[in-house]
Amino acid sequence: MKFAGKSVRSLTRLLKVAGDVTKVRLVVSIDSISEELIAQLGFDKNPSVGDYLIPSVLGRFTNFNVNGTVKVRKDLPLEPESIMFHGSSRDWHGGIHSGIRTRTIDKYPREHIVAPSETFEIITINGTQFVSSSELDLNDKVDTKNIHATNIMLECFSGFEIYDVNKEDVVGPKLKRLQWDILPPGECPWNKAKVIVMKRTEHLEDKDRKVIEHRMNVISRRKPDFLATGRAGFSGYFVYGFKNKDVYVLESMEFDNATYVFNSGWEEISQLTKSQIIKSDLLHQRIVHNKQWDLSVGRAMSGKLI
């Protein structure tokens, strides 16, 4: 889950996103950062894992990170302070004399706040490079460091993700494609699958529905382990799984579509779009709906891909 914004004054929102996670890094994928920004921060064009630096000044938070600041203590009494300056004056004869001079004035005391010097470093998460903050402890009662690290990340990238150091993974819900509804596991003979198929084909003419039912019956006779029905963009698609053979049959209610039989993990197939499935390098066989369809699909379901 991406945390975005311009700046924060407290950790309230960050803690809400982090949940019960306490040891974190704030991270941004290098793939989402322009080469120009990478260079502005001070990294090489192609940074390597382990590279780290204090980021260059891009705004007020990174300026404070590099240079610190001076706080005027108006809560304290004025103090005399001598100031050196270059000035000019005329003598009695009208001549001008210039030079370095000093004067003393009353000023509020100044407190010099040391630069935090927070660093960015290059790390990898699941094979992808990220720009990362230093490791932060969200349980720290003094949250100054955590707020500062959050603000320099927001100033540089406008947003970031939260990395759980202990679980070695990015915090947040994993995206789940809602493309398939999978029936409970177990044998799925035609008398079970027919009810589902007929419900999905009830809008078809009777002659067309009988063709679809014939195809599904041929596949169901092989006793698949599960039946997945497509939803949304996959509406009208069915996948019959034969786990022990690692064979998955993709059948459609559309008459101009072929049957696709895969020898690949179902989880991988289920994450693809229709065009990706058809164009993928996954081992599969495309079987057109001709006179040889029954025989060809039977051989393919036996694990005999061409």
Secondary structure by P-SEA (a helix, b strand, c coil): ccccccccccaaaaaaaaccccccccccccccccaaaaaaaccccccccccccccccccaaaaaacbbbbbbcccccbbbbbbbbbbccccccbbbbbccbbbbbbbcbbbbbcccbbbbbbbbccccccccccccccccccaaaaaaaaaaaaaccccbbbbccccccccccccccccccccccccccaaaaaaaaaaaaccccaaaaaaaaaaaaaaacccccbbbbbccccccbbbbbbccccbbbbbbccccbbbbbbcccaaaaaaccaaaaaacccbbbbbccccaaaaaaaaaaacccc
